[in-house]
Amino acid sequence: MSKRALLEVIALDARDAVAAQAGGADRLELVTDMAADGLTPSVRTVTAVRAAVDIDARVMLRLADGFAAGDVERLARVAGELREAGAEQFVLGFLDPHGGVDLAAVERIAGVLDGCRWTFHRAIDRAADRDALRKHLADLPGLDTYLTAGAAGGVDEGLPVLRAEARRRGEPGYGQRLLVGGGLRLEHVPVLREAGIDAFHIGGAARPDGWAGPVSAAAVARWRRAVDG
């Protein structure tokens, strides 16, 4: 386990981004409106963050609460605008009304991203069949990560699934990195590292004052030490 683990921190603005980088984050997830569990930030925010820090940032592509794609053509236009503004990595994920992956929507947006690296987010934790979802998406260009807690209820509930999926790394549909987030606590980290998981995602855990307050560099640093073992 000598390989450095990845620590991703949710940022809402440039101030958050600066604090996250100072605390040792490797990557940001850029969102707005956490009351809706994270929507697409403005081009202005993305530009400001890129100017403020030099770590990677993945930009959320999600226009409304829930996991339906909504207006796919509007989302495609937004994705194109963000790319033109310099965004190079993204986060997305859409389900149909039956809990299956909305493959048409995902393929449409992945086409606009044109090879940019992207994460399929926690929609996987609401999927009717996780294995089928992974296999449907296995060959999509740019997909390199699944953000997951292993279950809709969070990491406590999802630990057995996370361990099982980590063991399947390299099988068809399981070539992407597991990025664990959603109810993640510091005490989960050694267990997950022992299972071979090396990527961790935090949001509220980086904010001692809750979502009304900024990211704390000190809080991020505690997580940095934990994920480094």
Stockholm file with secondary structure:
# STOCKHOLM 1.0

chainA/1-229         MSKRALLEVIALDARDAVAAQAGGADRLELVTDMAADGLTPSVRTVTAVRAAVDIDARVMLRLADGFAAGDVERLARVAGELREAGAEQFVLGFLDPHGGVDLAAVERIAGVLDGCRWTFHRAIDRAADRDALRKHLADLPGLDTYLTAGAAGGVDEGLPVLRAEARRRGEPGYGQRLLVGGGLRLEHVPVLREAGIDAFHIGGAARPDGWAGPVSAAAVARWRRAVDG
#=GR chainA/1-229 SS CCSCCEEEEEESSHHHHHHHHHHTCSEEEECBCGGGTCBCCCHHHHHHHHHHCCSEEEEECCCSSSSCCCSHHHHHHHHHHHHHTTCCEEEECCBCTTSSBCHHHHHHHHHHHTTCEEEECGGGGGCSCHHHHHHHHTTCTTEEEEEECSSTTCHHHHHHHHHHHHHTTTSTTCCSEEEECSSCCTTHHHHHHHTTCCEEEESGGGCTTCTTSCCCHHHHHHHHHHHTC
#=GC SS_cons         CCSCCEEEEEESSHHHHHHHHHHTCSEEEECBCGGGTCBCCCHHHHHHHHHHCCSEEEEECCCSSSSCCCSHHHHHHHHHHHHHTTCCEEEECCBCTTSSBCHHHHHHHHHHHTTCEEEECGGGGGCSCHHHHHHHHTTCTTEEEEEECSSTTCHHHHHHHHHHHHHTTTSTTCCSEEEECSSCCTTHHHHHHHTTCCEEEESGGGCTTCTTSCCCHHHHHHHHHHHTC
//
